[in-house]
Amino acid sequence: VQLVESGGGLVETGGSLKLSCAASGVTFEIGSFAWYRRAPGKEREMVAEISEDGSRQYSDSVTGRFTVSKDNSKNVVSLQMTSLKPEDTAVYYCYTFRWAVDYWGEGTLVTVSA
């Protein structure tokens, strides 16, 4: 299983970014995917999750601003981020759990300037 994130970068407060996670080596239509982030000096936290049936969950801090989606035809999970805040600055990771194993991407850095 390989997860490769892209789309991070520097954005101003109030701006938007879209992250993508390309998945390979996994039956994409089965199971769930999630986005986590780790801000400087903080624990890693779950940001958004999308289940096999398309249901979504979000952390309180991003609800209403972030949207997770997946494209089964392209094996891509996306995270659309809007109204970004400096506290959203973090490395964002794509995650899935298969066959009792955690799989993580290398992460992509998002920096929101004040």
KACOR-V932693 format. One record per pair of residues at least 12 apart in sequence whose C-alpha atoms are under 8 Angstrom apart, sorted by the first residue. I is the first residue (numbers start at 1). J is the second residue. If there is no record, write none. Layout:
i:I j:J
i:I j:J
//
This chain:
i:1 j:23
i:1 j:24
i:1 j:25
i:1 j:26
i:1 j:103
i:2 j:22
i:2 j:23
i:2 j:24
i:2 j:25
i:2 j:103
i:2 j:104
i:2 j:105
i:3 j:21
i:3 j:22
i:3 j:23
i:3 j:24
i:3 j:94
i:3 j:95
i:3 j:103
i:3 j:104
i:3 j:105
i:3 j:106
i:4 j:20
i:4 j:21
i:4 j:22
i:4 j:23
i:4 j:94
i:4 j:105
i:4 j:106
i:4 j:107
i:5 j:19
i:5 j:20
i:5 j:21
i:5 j:22
i:5 j:93
i:5 j:94
i:5 j:105
i:5 j:106
i:5 j:107
i:5 j:108
i:6 j:19
i:6 j:20
i:6 j:21
i:6 j:108
i:7 j:19
i:7 j:20
i:7 j:108
i:8 j:108
i:8 j:109
i:8 j:110
i:8 j:111
i:9 j:108
i:9 j:109
i:9 j:110
i:9 j:111
i:10 j:110
i:10 j:111
i:10 j:112
i:10 j:113
i:11 j:110
i:11 j:111
i:11 j:112
i:11 j:113
i:12 j:84
i:12 j:112
i:12 j:113
i:12 j:114
i:13 j:83
i:13 j:84
i:13 j:85
i:13 j:86
i:13 j:112
i:13 j:113
i:13 j:114
i:14 j:82
i:14 j:83
i:14 j:84
i:14 j:85
i:15 j:82
i:15 j:83
i:15 j:84
i:16 j:80
i:16 j:81
i:16 j:82
i:16 j:83
i:16 j:84
i:17 j:80
i:17 j:81
i:17 j:82
i:18 j:78
i:18 j:79
i:18 j:80
i:18 j:81
i:19 j:78
i:19 j:79
i:19 j:80
i:19 j:81
i:20 j:76
i:20 j:77
i:20 j:78
i:20 j:79
i:21 j:76
i:21 j:77
i:21 j:78
i:21 j:94
i:22 j:75
i:22 j:76
i:22 j:77
i:23 j:75
i:23 j:76
i:23 j:77
i:24 j:75
i:28 j:72
i:28 j:75
i:29 j:52
i:29 j:72
i:30 j:52
i:31 j:51
i:31 j:52
i:31 j:96
i:31 j:97
i:31 j:98
i:32 j:49
i:32 j:50
i:32 j:51
i:32 j:52
i:32 j:96
i:32 j:97
i:33 j:49
i:33 j:50
i:33 j:51
i:33 j:77
i:33 j:94
i:33 j:95
i:33 j:96
i:33 j:97
i:34 j:46
i:34 j:47
i:34 j:48
i:34 j:49
i:34 j:50
i:34 j:94
i:34 j:95
i:34 j:96
i:35 j:47
i:35 j:48
i:35 j:49
i:35 j:79
i:35 j:92
i:35 j:93
i:35 j:94
i:35 j:95
i:36 j:48
i:36 j:92
i:36 j:93
i:36 j:94
i:36 j:95
i:37 j:90
i:37 j:91
i:37 j:92
i:37 j:93
i:38 j:90
i:38 j:91
i:38 j:92
i:39 j:87
i:39 j:88
i:39 j:89
i:39 j:90
i:39 j:91
i:40 j:90
i:46 j:58
i:46 j:59
i:47 j:59
i:47 j:62
i:48 j:66
i:48 j:67
i:48 j:68
i:49 j:68
i:50 j:68
i:50 j:69
i:50 j:70
i:54 j:69
i:56 j:68
i:65 j:81
i:65 j:82
i:65 j:83
i:65 j:84
i:66 j:79
i:66 j:80
i:66 j:81
i:66 j:82
i:67 j:79
i:67 j:80
i:67 j:81
i:68 j:80
i:84 j:112
i:85 j:112
i:85 j:113
i:85 j:114
i:86 j:111
i:86 j:112
i:86 j:113
i:86 j:114
i:87 j:112
i:88 j:110
i:88 j:111
i:88 j:112
i:89 j:109
i:89 j:110
i:89 j:111
i:89 j:112
i:90 j:109
i:90 j:110
i:90 j:111
i:91 j:107
i:91 j:108
i:91 j:109
i:91 j:110
i:92 j:107
i:92 j:108
i:92 j:109
i:92 j:110
i:93 j:105
i:93 j:106
i:93 j:107
i:93 j:108
i:94 j:107
//
